[in-house]
Amino acid sequence: MPARTRTAKLAGADLSTHPRLLVNPVACTGHGVCAELLPELVTLDEWGYPIVDDAPVPGSLTRQARRAVRDCPALALLLTDPGGTP
């Protein structure tokens, strides 16, 4: 599902208290683990690098987002505080 479609589906909910998933493009080495663990929010470009949905992480996906951050081999993912700070 394209990122814009996923964002549109989440737009109706109040997600201001939910964290956001960020990727450090310099640290990322394109393993693709994040997309395997969290396909609802992460897709891969043609070179295997992540494209992260800009929408807040819904509560139902917080556990999977934390796992993706923890399991990233390049430590290139970050889950922000609900207020938006890393």
Secondary structure, 3 states (H helix, E strand, C coil): CCHHHHHHHHHCCCCCCCCCEEECCCCCCCCCHHHHHCCCCEEECCCCCEEECCCCCCHHHHHHHHHHHHHCCCCCEEECCCCCCC
